[in-house]
Amino acid sequence: MKVAASVALPLWLLSLPISNAAAVSNDLTAIRKRDCGSHTSANATSAVSVAAASETVGTSATVSIDASCTVTEYSALAAATESCTALMIKDLTMPADTTLDLSELNDGTTVVFSGTTTFEYAEDDYDMIKVGGTDIEVYGETDAVIDGNGSSWWDGEGSNGGKTNVGLSLYSIVLNNTAGDEPNSDSDDCVAVTSGSNITVSNFYCSGGHGLSIGSVGGKSDNTVSDITFTDSTIVNSENGCRIKSNYDTTGSITNIVYSNIVVSEISDYGIDIQQDYENGGATGTPSDGVTIQGVTMTNITGTATSDAVNYYILCGTDSCSDFTFNDISITGGSDDSCNVTPSGDFSCD
């Protein structure tokens, strides 16, 4: 198939076989990298048969390709595109954040994809493939695949993937993939808001985690959290109940945070925890002022902690915490409460 205008190859092509791929003419084609992240020696001169993309081409095509025009390593790509009019891309692995640039092909060039073309992982938005020229034809051998390495971006592929979900709204979601009521087996945060605004978590039940958390905030690409509400929820058998944490010696802001009507039970570390000394996954004991925490309201937080736990713990920097209001707070069972900031209201940190 030949086309007279540019063709935007769809993103789903990055994970599907490309036999019957399109041909391109007179303009630039680019695959943008938005959902994705072995070398062999060149073959001898050979003729390859490829399935046609359309009846306008016919049912098949045979292309003779010289060994010097078979690209199996990225370092050979520029020379091949400059000198060849029949070009094979065979089992090519592209370096991270690098475009497979076929935008300045010789007139009448035929490009054949063979095997699997892969792209090493990179967190970026760039053109994965560019194709351009006059009377350019692009084919794929049977079972040829362009693999955009999308699985590297899946949150389930690693810990704390940190992928940004823009404009995400979830409603009436039910997650039921277990045989029954199961604890949070890895004991991480039940809910952790590390950036974002205007978020409400309500009617939530968590067992066996780190609690309802803001943070950690600071040292990331987005270090602003605002207008977050946790309400009408229950936290049991967890390390923490209500928690706000910022990273040591970083910058950011946490504003307008509300915890209301929260019941905690058998908390093992902190019933209420606000700390500005978080570093490398734990506390340092030395808070810093870079992340401001302003406007924290806690109302009707009740329940129990274990004897080894601390009911209330607040460790702020010199002047980075302000406008805390706590009322109707009663967590019992723990000991050695410690607060270097005193919230207004009827709260007492003994």
N, C-alpha and C positions, 0 to 999 in steps of 0.2 A: 504494500500500500504506500503510495506517495501522497503527501499532502503539501498544499501550497502555503500554509500558515503554520505558526508555531503550535506545538502540541504539548499540553501539560499532562505528563504521565501521572496517573493517580497514585496516592500514597500506598493504596493496598497492593500495588505492584511490587512494593519492596519486600513482600513476603510470599509472593506467588510465583509459580513457574512463568517464564517469559517466552516460551515458544509461542509463535503468533504475536510477537511484539510489533510495534508500529514502525513505519518509516517516516523520516523527517526531511523537510526541504525548506530552504530559504530563510530560516529563522532559528532562534535558540529554543531548545527544550531543556527544562531543568526539573529535576526532582528535588524538592526541598526537604531538608532533614528536620522533621518535627517529632517523629515517633520512634526514633531509632538511635542507636549509639554508635597459604601454604603454597608455598611457591612450588612450581614445577618447571622443568626446562622446556624450551620451545620445541614444538614438533617439527618434523620435516614438512616440506611443501605438501599440502593435501587439499583435496576437494571435499567440501562438506555440504550435505543436503539439509536444508532447514524448512520447516513448515511455513507456508505463506501466511501473511497477516490478513489477507482479504482476497476476494475473487478478482480484484483489480490487478493483483500481482500474478495470480495463478495458484495452482495447488501446491507447488513446491519450487524451490530455487536451489541451484548448485553454484557454489562459490569456491574458487581456487584461492588459497591463502598461503603465501610464502612463510617459511619458518621465522624470518625476521619480522614478520607482521603479526605474529602470535604473541600477545602480551600476557605473560604470567607473573610479572613483577612490576610494581609501580614505576621503578626506575627506568623501565623500557618504554613507558607509555608515550612520552613526548616525541622520541625519535620515530616511533611507529606511526603516530598520527601525522607527522610531517612528511613521511616518505611513502606511505602506503595508500592504496585505493581499495584494498580488500583487507580488512582488519578483524582479528579475532581477539576478544577479551575472554581469557580462559582461566577459570579458578583463581581469579585475581582477588587479593586481599588489599583493600585500600587503607592507608594509614589514617589514624584518627583525625577528624576535623579537616579532611582533604577531599576536594572535589575530583571525581572521575571526569576529567575535562576532555570532551570530544567536540568542543565548540568551534574549532578551526580546522575541520577536516577538508581534505582535497575534494574538488568537485567530483561528484559521481561515486563517492566512497560508499562501500558496503561494510557495515559493522555487524559481526556475529558474536553474540554472547554464548559461551560454552561453559558448562559446569556451574559452579556457584560463585557469584561475585559477592564479596562480603565487605563490610565497613567496620573498622575497629571503633570501639566505644568512645564517644565524645559528647559532653553536655554542651551543645551549641545548636544554633539554627543556621544552617548553611545549605548551599546547593550540593546535593549528593552526586548528581550526574548532570552534565551539560552536554547537549548535542546540537551542532549547528553546521551549516554549509549549504551547498546547492546540490539538489538531486541526491540526497543522502538516504540510504536504506538501512534500517536496523532490524535485525532478525535475532531470534533465539533458537538454539538447537532444542530438540525435544528434551524436556526435563531441566533445561537451564533455569537458574533461579537468581534473582537479585535479592539478597538477604540484607535487610536494613538493620539487623541486630536489635529488633524491637524489644526482645525479652530482657535486655540489659536495663530497660527503663521501667520494667514492671516492679512495683513496690515489693512484691513477694520474693524478688530475686536477691534481696540483701537487706541488711539492717539499716534503718534510718535513711531511706533513699532520698528524702528531701525534695522530691519532685513537686513543682508548683502546680496546683490545680486552680485555674483562673475561672472566676465566676461560677463556682460549683454550688449547686443547691440540691440537697437530698431530702426527700419527704417520704414518710410512711414506709421506712425501710425495715424489713425483718431479716435478720441473719440467723439461720437455723441450719447448721451443718454438723451438728453433733448428735450423739445418741441421747443426750439429756442435758441437765444443767452442769456445765463444765466451768472450772475456774480458769482465770487467765494464767496459762501454764508457764509463761516466761516472766511473769511478775514485773512487766513494764507498766508505763502509765495507762490507766484506764482510758482517760482522755488527756491529750496534751496539745494545748494551743500554743504553738511557737511563733506564729505570726498571723495577722489577719484582724478583721474587725466585724462587729455586729453579728456575733455568734451566740446562740442560746442552746444550752444542753439541759434538758429537763426530763423528769421521770426516768432516771438512769439508775441501773443497778450494776454494781461492780464488785466482784469477789476476787481477791488474790492479785492485786496490782499495786501501782504506785499512787492511785487516787485520782482526784480531779485536779489537773495541773495546768498552770500557765508556765510555759517555758520548757526547757531553759531558753532565755532570750539573751541575745548578744553574740557577736562574732559570726553572724550568718549574713546571707544576702539581704534578708528582710528582718529587721529587728524592732518592728513596731506591732504592738498588740493593744487593741482598744475595744471598749464596749462589749465585754464578754460576760455572760450570765450563766451560772450553774444553779439550778433550782430543783427542788422536790426530788432529791436523789438519795440513794443509799450506798454506802461504801463499807464492805465487810472484809475481815481477814486480809487486810491490805497493809502495805508499809506506811502509807500516809492517807490522810483524809482530804483536806483542802490545802493545796500547795501552790506557791508562786516562787519561781527560782530564776535568777539571772546569773549570767556567766561573769566570772571575775575579770576585771580589767578590760571590759568591752563597753560598747555604747548601745543605746536603744531606749525605748520607752514602753511602759506598761501603764495604761490609764483606764479608769472606769471599769473596775472589775467587781462583780457581785456574786457572792455565794449566799444562798438563802434556802432555808428548810432542808438542811442536809443532815442525815443521820449516819453516824459512823459506829463501827463495832469491831472490837479486837484489832485495833490499829497498833502495829508493832514498832513504828519509829516516831512519827509526829502526827498528832491530831490536826493541828493547824501549823503550817510551815511556810514562812516567808524568809528567803535567804538570798543574799547577794554575793555569795562567795563560792559559787559553783564553778568547778573546773575539772575537766577530764572525767566527767561522770560522778564527781563527788565533791564534798565540802572541803574548803581549805581552812576555815576558821577566820579568814581575813576578808571582810567585805570590801567592795569598791563602789564608787559613786557613778560610774559611767552609764548605767541603765537606771533611769528614773522610774519609780513606782508611785503613782499618784491616783488617789480616788479608789480605795479598796473598801467595799462595804460587805460585812459578814453579819448575817442575821439568822437566829434560830439554828445554830449548829450544835448538835447534841450527840452524846454517845459515850463510848468507852474506848480506852486504850489499855494495852497490856502493862504490867508493872515495870517492864524495862523501857517503855516508851516515854516520850515527852508529850504532855498534853498540848502545850503551846510553845512555838519557837519562832522568834522574829530576830533576824540578824541583818540589819540594813547598814549601808554606808553612812558617812558623816551627815550628809544632808540630801540624800537621794530618795527618801521615802516621805510621803506627806499625805494628809487627808485620809487617814484610816479611821473607819467607824465600825465598831463591833458592838452588837447588842444581842442579848439572850444567847450567850455562848456558854455551853456546859459540857466539857469533855472530861471525864474522870478516869482514874485508874493508873495513869502515868505519874511521872515525878520529874523534879528538876526543871520546871518551866523556866524559859529564858527569853526575855524580850528587851531589846535595846531601843525600841520605839514603843510608846504607849498610845494605843488607839483611843479615840474619844468614844463615849458611850458607857455602858455599864460593865464593860469587860475588865477582868482583873487577871493579870499575869503574875502569879505568885513566885 
